[in-house]
């Protein structure tokens, strides 16, 4: 397996990242085709044996069961320093907006739940899954910076956004001394 540095980080990742959207309880969530925990464990163990050290999941995948399955498998088959885990969070819900939950609090709440699902103290990469058009970008960036400062994530990334959104967010972070995105998963 070949390994490279991810972006401008010190994360040494395998050239192949195992996407974990196909793992999770098929009875919960948006996909009926996901594999159960037994198959998840077999696939992750095989991946680790092949040298894959980079795993990418999300709280939205099968209502958190992907994170749960992946977290248990990684904890059982590898030492924490031997793998890189990324997870993602979605925009604020209408209920959160109605309750006045800020973007900062949303980031913290979702990350805390992901850490609980994964059974881990931190993730290596916390990814803003898709642009939240109902939450000020500044609140999201400040929430992500808080997560890095709290040691709950080492780096931040973004997915499913336009180049101008990434540029705007990183410019804001740079101008205010906040953490910048080091990775992107394009549309």
N, C-alpha and C positions, 0 to 999 in steps of 0.2 A: 504494500500500500504506500502511496506517496502522500506526504503531508505538506501543508503550506500554512503560512500565517494568514489569518482571516482579516482582510482589510488592513487597517493601521493598528490592529490589536496585537497582543502577544499570544493569542489563541492559536495553538498549533493543531490544525484540523486535518482530518483525512480528506483527500480530494473528493471522496464520495461522502455525502451527508445522507443519513437515512431519514427520509421524511416519514412521519408517524401518523399521518392522517388516516391511514388504513387500519390503525389499531384502536380498539375500544369496544364497548358493549354495543352490539348491533341493535339492541332493543331500545337504546336511548340515543338521542341525537338525530342528525340529519341523514345519515347514511346507513342503509341496511346491509351493506356489503363488507363491513369491517370484520376483522378477525378477532377471535376471543383471546383471553389472556394466555392460555396455553400456547397457542400459535404465535402470539406476540413474543413470548419468552423464547421460543425456539428461533424465531427470526432474529431477535436482538442478540442472542447468544452466538448464532452463526455469524452475524455481522461483526461482533467483537472479535471472534476468532479469525476473521478475514482482515482485521486491522481497522475497521470502521470505528472511529472514536467520536463522531459528530452526529447528534440526534436532535431532530427538530419536531416539536409537537406544539399544541396550542390548547388553551383552556376550553376553546369552543369545540374541539374535536370530541364528538360523542359525549357532550356534557361533562367533560373533565375525566372521563374514564380512560382516554388515551394517555393523559398525563399519569394517571394512577398505574396503569399497566406498565408503561415505559419506566416510570420511576422505580417500581418494585423490581423489574428485571435488571435494570442497570445497577441498582444497589446490591442485588444478589450475585451478579456475574462480574462486577468490576469494582475497583477502588475508585473513590470519587475523583482523584487526581488523574485518572486514566481515561476520562471521557469528557466531552464538551456537550452540554445540554442547552438547547434553546427552546423557549416557549413564547407564545404570543398572546396578546390580549386584544379584545374587540372594543369598539366604541361604547360610550355610555349608553345605557338603555333609556327609554322614555321614562321608566319608573325612577331611575336615578336622577334624571333631569328634573322631574316633578318634585322629588324629595330634596333638591338643592345640593346633591352630592357633586363636589367640584371635580375637575379633571385630575387634580393631584390625589384626591381621596380615592377616585376610581382606580387610578394606576396602583395605588397602595393596596386597595382591597383585592383587586384581581391578582396581583403578584403574591400577596399573602395566601390566597386560595390556591394558586398554582404551586407554591412551595409546599403547602400542605398536601396537595394531590401527589406531587412528586416525592414527598418524604425527604426533602432536601432543605438545607439552610440558605442556599443561593443557587441562582442559575448563571451560566456563563454569558448568555446573550438573551436579553428581553426584547421582544420584537413587537412594535406597534403594528398590529395586523392589517388595519386599513384605516384610512384617514377618517377622522371623526368631524363631520361638518357641523355638528351641533355643540362642540366644545372648543373653547379658545385654544389654539395651538400652544400658546404660552403656558397654559395650565398643564397640558400633557408633557411638554418639555420640562417644566419644573418638577412634575411628579416623577418623571424618569430620572432626572438628576438626583432627586431625593432618594430614589431606590439605589442608585449607584453609591451615593454617600453613605447609605445605611448598610452597605455590603450585601444587599439582597440580589444584586446582579453585578457582573463585572463590566459588561458593555451593553449598549442598546443598538437595536436595528429597526428597520422599517420595511414593510411590504405593501404591495398594492397601492402605490401612490404615484403621483406624477412627479417628474423631475423638478418642477417649480416648487412643489410642496416640500420635497427633501431639501432643496436649496434654501427655501424660506426658513424651515425649522433649524437647519444647521447654522444659518446666518444668525438667527435669534440666539441660539445656544452660544455661539462664539462671542457675540456682542455682550452677553450677560454672564460669561464665565461658567456656563453650564455644560454638561456632557453632550457630545455630538454623536450622531448615528455613525457607526462604523461599517454597517452592512445594509444592503437592500436586496429584497426579493421582488423583482419587477412584476408587472402585470402579466 
